[in-house]
Amino acid sequence: MRITVCCSDTKVAPWVEGLQAALPEAEVSEWKPGAPPADYAMVWSPPQAFCDDQQQLKGIFNTGAGVDALLKLKLPPDAVVVRLDDAGMSVQMAEFVCHAVIRHFRELDAYERDEAQAKWGFRKPKLRADFPVGVMGLGVLGQRVAQAVASFEFPVRGWSRSPKQVEGVECFSGDEGFRQFLAGTRILVCLLPLTEDTRGIMNRATLSQLLPQAYVINVARGAHLVEDDLLALLDEGHLAGAALDVFRTEPLPPEHRFWTHPKVTVTPHTSARTLREESIAQIARKMRAFSRGEPIAGVVDRKKGY
Amino acid sequence: MRITVCCSDTKVAPWVEGLQAALPEAEVSEWKPGAPPADYAMVWSPPQAFCDDQQQLKGIFNTGAGVDALLKLKLPPDAVVVRLDDAGMSVQMAEFVCHAVIRHFRELDAYERDEAQAKWGFRKPKLRADFPVGVMGLGVLGQRVAQAVASFEFPVRGWSRSPKQVEGVECFSGDEGFRQFLAGTRILVCLLPLTEDTRGIMNRATLSQLLPQAYVINVARGAHLVEDDLLALLDEGHLAGAALDVFRTEPLPPEHRFWTHPKVTVTPHTSARTLREESIAQIARKMRAFSRGEPIAGVVDRKKGY
């Protein structure tokens, strides 16, 4: 089996060496224009030239869970697109979201401001029942996050396009379910894939339906959120705050209002990072299974977009 | 059954009314000097005069988990002392400690400082395996906290005076076990009861045995920690930081170095607050069971101190 590796934004060599070590029976090399045709590819944000050059590919294995950037390309016609399932990302996502939920619920930002003034003052504890958490997107990451939040005894709701059942989570689906989901959610967590259906899904019309003083946590893609709508609802007081890890433009431009808005916490797309070793191990397993004709998890439906 | 209620630092009336509603068969009233003798008492930090006045008490039910302040009094000779078991406190403790662990592990304080400068910059993810979390005290609260931290895939260790087994937690006990426990711990969480054995248990000798760059989370009692020893080890660089919710003197005096130390996070004894409704319901259940001669949880061994 011949494998080509094309990763932008990162050093390619450790990925090539790692995959070669995991698949000694294969020939693994870095893609360069005019490289010999390969059977499979391991990629992160490859350029269009890569696809044009490797039209014969049978499988493209993405080193991340989100394939929105990849599906924007004109891909080789027969290539099955496979995304990363978990590879240590779901636990990172769970801890990042739980941290944000707890920090908001327990007013730990406010306590930190008190600390800066050496002020010892209690805040009346709030009731968990008043802070239902709603998770949009119930894939591997969304389910793990929903259950982690539920372990802290928050009421947890979930929404997905097609009906799902997750233990300990009240599940909603489809367009009708979306209204009910929003109307009972106080802390909204976005873990959706980015598709034509979900682009801009957090906008004035939808965010207005959340419970008063709602809080928004976006750890999916910047394009899920209409940024000006969020800012307006924060300033109007319907929303209490937001923790945003992803943005329409990344890096977030220095002049963007999010940086300085007192109700917005900004982190630099760091909620769940690809862990190289785990990712390579998973992709190697899948390439082997796929080449034997065995079923593998994470095969992307190109029409649905995830 | 006649019940007297004596709570300092808080309004007594809602406690009296709440307990009366939960136990309509009893006579519940607020304690005042010279009040008629009662069978049971519900208390929080009562004065010595209360004990002197109510020598006939058969049971004293504390509205908190920690009974160190209560046991400093000369108590009525026959009174069984009963502490609060959980009553909504363990979930608060779990979320508070998980927040502190995640915030430290994921360097979210540093990201927040970056945000203040509109700086978009990644930090290399750390390995969970390098951050073993050690929980001292494996009672109801300690077990819940240890398991909550373990759910985020940190290696978790526990230490208690007598041997215990907690699923998913590597348990140590006694003096010999304490050395091993400390030597493999990077994030130390204190949830011990305050007794003569545990007073000052976090001091230069013990904290020096932690892994380099250790982090200390104290959510038990201020007197567990020798504050100057912690400050010295922070300044010498052996410790990376501390999240402290309890202090030798509370409120923490405005001039205390903890307020301004860049490696110390201060919160005002807020990690787990007594929730009135849950506490009253639990105490009412226990009073009823105790008066029928049934066994109840949370009976304090006055000699051990918890």
Interface residues (C-beta under 8 A of the other chain):
Chain A: V91 Q92 A94 E95 F96 C98 H99 I102 R103 F105 R106 L108 Y111 E112 D114 E115 A118 W120 G121 F122 R123 P125 R128 A148 S151 F152 E153 E250 P251 L252 P254 H256 W259 T260 T265 V266 T267 P268 T270 R273 L275
Chain B: V91 Q92 A94 E95 F96 C98 H99 I102 R103 F105 R106 L108 Y111 E112 D114 E115 A118 W120 G121 F122 R123 P125 R128 A148 S151 F152 E153 E250 P251 L252 P254 H256 W259 T260 T265 V266 T267 P268 T270 R273 L275
